[in-house]
Structures are given as structure tokens and as C-alpha cells.
Amino acid sequence: MNSPEIQLTDIDAYMLKLGAQARAAAADINKAATASKNAALLAIGEALDGSREALMAANALDLDAGREKGLEPALMDRLELTPARIDTMIEGLRQVAALPDPVGEISDLKYRPSGIQVGRMRVPLGVIGIIYESRPNVTCEAASLCLKSGNATILRGGSEAINSNQAIARCIEAGLLAANLNPHVVQILDRTDRDAVGKLITMPEYVDVIVPRGGKGLIERISKDARVPVIKHLDGNCHVYIDDQADLDKSVRVVVNAKTQRFGTCCTLESLLVAEDIAAEVLPPLAGELESHKVEMRGCEKTLAIVPGAIPATEEDWEMEYLAPIISIKIVRGLDEAIEHINYYSSQHTDSIMTTNINRAQRFLREVDSSSVMVNASTRFADGFEYGLGAEIGISTDKLHARGPVGLEGLTSQKYIVLGDGHIRQ
């Protein structure tokens, strides 16, 4: 007798169906040849390229709905699909296809005194559930990385991007089918019920790891309620420290880029620290540049004395992820105070130092406890695409299992392998 048809209006039944399909697809993609996975990635890119009008039309519906709901400018920026962002999605797919396949890679193979060889093999995690907000390009990035690393994935985007995500989903399915791969390798929820998230994070029989990407509230909820391991992507309170031995022209250029290149990303500069010996020299030209980009400056008392346009900063400003044209500025005595401030207030995402002193640069790299630490570079480089990962599934601020931009290697694990020839333990 055939089992009754699952009623997809029942969210529990719907999620269990997706979970069962994902578990079966994970076994299929784990066996897939690298050539097949690469063919699917390139076919997805071709489908996106051929569906530009449909993608833009779907995104326009989401943007209109976002305006009606009064979404913040930073969220609207993340939501928008421009031709350039579609180009970036396609290029990301090509980059991932060109990367070495980590699955099956054997490392550290060594002979033991017993005569056996012991090493480690890289293997997929299995089924990855990804929960994210606003940015529809995450749908493509996450799908490409999970596919190449041999994982099945269930994607749940935000309600504000439902039309865009479904348009991208159709391109992904077309690419998988063109490469003769199981279309359930990537499944994207076609509904926005909050209960779907609750079910996804409590299905350990079907889901091996959860990756949440979004605001602090989302991350806290997932971390609190999940019965599945979580790779967290927390907020980005990113810092730049201008040392008293920095190139000031370069410092101004880097800070302006880190703050204004895009306001709504997790690697955007939010807090600026300046050594007191050069504050009076660097802050006036820097403030002029920030004002030209309509950035509101909130400063400590010493900053207010140098930058008339700044307003007083509060304690909350030092730990704030603005995702907006706002920056906090604090003048510090030197490197020791800068490192102490960053390690206390930072979200351990990305922090940078501007200096020509190599010893101070090395101290900053060693002592700042963040997932990305930089020297003389904009925090906006903290991105999987810029790091050569092709794309990223998120930027982990955890210390286990992955840290920083999570690419292919971060979506795999390792198992020990032993090679013998009839060896027995004495």
C-alpha cells in the first residue's frame, strides 16, 4: 500500500520530508565525481546568466515589499540584486569549480613502528542547514560551497528575500539536473514560517550542522534552541587602530574604505582607535573625508576636542555594530591600550592596525583575539571571495570547528584511516 501523500501545509511534515530527501542526497553527492560537481556549478552559473531578467524582476518584488515594510537602508542594501552582484555570484561559482576538491584528500600518512600507515582523509559533514537573512546572493554562495564539498544542504532565507531566493533556486535545480545530480542536494524552503527554523535546528537525525547568518537575535535564538551543532557567525564590531608610526595618508584611505565601501556588511569598520600622539594630525583630514560620505562620528572627549562635528560617544557605542553610516572614535595612549580595548569590545570578527613598525604589527597579529587580524589593510577584505575561497558560507567567530571565512575546508571534517597488510597488534 502506498503511504499517504504528505500534506505540505503541515510544517512538521514538510520539514521531515526535506530532511529525508537531504539525507538521501548527501549519500549521493558524497559519491559524485569532482567533474560532475564542477559541471553542476558551471551549469548553475549559465542558468543564472540566462535568467537575469527573471532574477531582477523577482528581486524588484522583494525590494518593493521591503520599502513598504520600512526596512532599514542597510537591509535594503543587502537585499538588492544588481547586475554586478549577479556577475559576482557567477564568478564565485566559477571560482569554486576551479578550486581543488577537498573530499577524499589524504594527509599526514605516516608509517608507525608496527608497520601500519596512519593518516587522515577529508570527508563531508553530511547535511548542512543554513539560515540567513536579507542577502539573496548567500543562496548561491552556500549552495556552491556545500555542493563542491560533497554536502547536501537545506537553505532557509529571510522572508524579505523569498521571491529572489526562489528565482535563484530554480537556477540551482536546473544546474543540478543538467549535471545529472540529485536535485535534492540543494533544497531551498519555499515558505517563511518561523516554525520551519525551529524544526530545522532540532532534526539531528537529518541535519548534521547548522550555520546561521544574520543579526544577533537570530544567532542567539539558534544557539539557544538548536539540538544540532552550530557554526556561529556573530556580529561584526570591527576596528582599525592607527598607530603613531603609521603612514597617515594610507591610514586615511584605508579607514574611509573600511567604513564607506559598503555600510551594511559584517566586515565594515565600526570603531576607530587612534594613537594620541598623531590624533591631532590625522583626525581632521579623516573627519573631512567621513563627513563627505555623510558618516556620523561619535567620539570620546579627546576626539570631540579635535573633531567639532563629532557627538559624544556612550559606552554602548564601543560595542555597537552599526551597519550604518556611523563610526565611533576613541583616542588611546598607544598599542597596549588599543589591543586591550579591542579584545574587550570586539566581536572577534576582524580588526586591523595601520603601522610601519614591524614589531608592533607582529604584536597586533599575535595578541588580538579575532578570526581575521590585518596589517595596513581595510577590514572589507574579510570575505571568502577576497581570501580566494571562491565564496563563503559565513564568517565564523567560533574557535571550533572553523574560524574566519568558512569555505570548502570548513565544510568538511577528517577521519583517521589505517593502511595495513594483514597487520595484527602484538
LINTAFEN-V191198 format. One record per backbone hydrogen bond with DSSP energy under -1.0 kcal/mol. NH is the residue of the N-H (numbers start at 1). CO is the residue of the C=O. If there is no record, write none. Layout:
# LINTAFEN-V191198
NH/CO + NH/CO
This chain:
# LINTAFEN-V191198
10/7 + 14/10 + 15/11 + 16/12 + 17/13 + 18/14 + 19/15 + 20/16 + 21/17 + 22/18 + 23/19 + 24/20 + 25/21 + 26/22 + 27/23 + 28/24 + 29/25 + 30/26 + 37/33 + 38/34 + 39/35 + 40/36 + 41/37 + 42/38 + 43/39 + 44/40 + 45/41 + 46/42 + 47/43 + 48/44 + 49/45 + 50/46 + 55/51 + 56/52 + 57/53 + 58/54 + 59/55 + 60/56 + 61/57 + 62/58 + 63/59 + 64/60 + 65/61 + 66/62 + 67/63 + 68/64 + 69/65 + 71/66 + 76/72 + 77/73 + 78/74 + 79/75 + 80/76 + 86/82 + 87/83 + 88/84 + 89/85 + 90/86 + 91/87 + 92/88 + 93/89 + 94/90 + 95/91 + 96/92 + 97/93 + 98/94 + 104/122 + 105/102 + 107/120 + 110/118 + 112/116 + 115/112 + 117/419 + 118/110 + 119/417 + 120/107 + 121/415 + 122/105 + 123/413 + 125/411 + 128/152 + 129/209 + 130/154 + 131/211 + 132/156 + 135/133 + 138/135 + 139/136 + 141/137 + 142/138 + 143/139 + 144/140 + 145/141 + 146/142 + 147/143 + 148/144 + 149/145 + 150/147 + 151/146 + 152/126 + 153/185 + 154/128 + 155/187 + 156/130 + 161/158 + 162/159 + 165/161 + 166/162 + 167/163 + 168/164 + 169/165 + 170/166 + 171/167 + 172/168 + 173/169 + 174/170 + 175/171 + 176/172 + 177/173 + 178/174 + 179/175 + 180/177 + 181/176 + 185/182 + 187/153 + 189/155 + 196/193 + 198/194 + 199/195 + 200/196 + 201/197 + 202/199 + 206/203 + 207/203 + 208/127 + 209/127 + 210/229 + 211/129 + 213/131 + 219/215 + 220/216 + 221/217 + 222/218 + 223/219 + 224/220 + 225/221 + 226/222 + 227/201 + 231/210 + 238/236 + 239/350 + 240/271 + 241/352 + 242/273 + 243/354 + 246/243 + 251/247 + 252/248 + 253/249 + 254/250 + 255/251 + 256/252 + 257/253 + 258/254 + 259/255 + 260/256 + 261/257 + 268/265 + 269/258 + 270/238 + 271/238 + 272/328 + 273/240 + 274/330 + 275/242 + 276/332 + 278/275 + 282/278 + 283/279 + 286/282 + 287/283 + 288/284 + 289/285 + 290/286 + 291/287 + 292/288 + 294/291 + 295/290 + 296/325 + 298/327 + 299/311 + 300/329 + 304/300 + 305/301 + 306/303 + 307/303 + 310/307 + 311/297 + 313/299 + 319/316 + 320/317 + 326/324 + 327/296 + 328/270 + 329/298 + 330/272 + 332/274 + 338/334 + 339/335 + 340/336 + 341/337 + 342/338 + 343/339 + 344/340 + 345/341 + 346/342 + 351/372 + 352/239 + 353/374 + 354/241 + 356/245 + 361/357 + 362/358 + 363/359 + 364/360 + 365/361 + 366/362 + 367/363 + 368/364 + 370/368 + 371/348 + 372/349 + 374/351 + 376/353 + 381/378 + 382/379 + 383/381 + 387/383 + 388/385 + 389/384 + 393/406 + 396/404 + 397/232 + 404/396 + 406/394 + 411/408 + 412/409 + 413/123 + 415/121 + 417/119 + 419/117
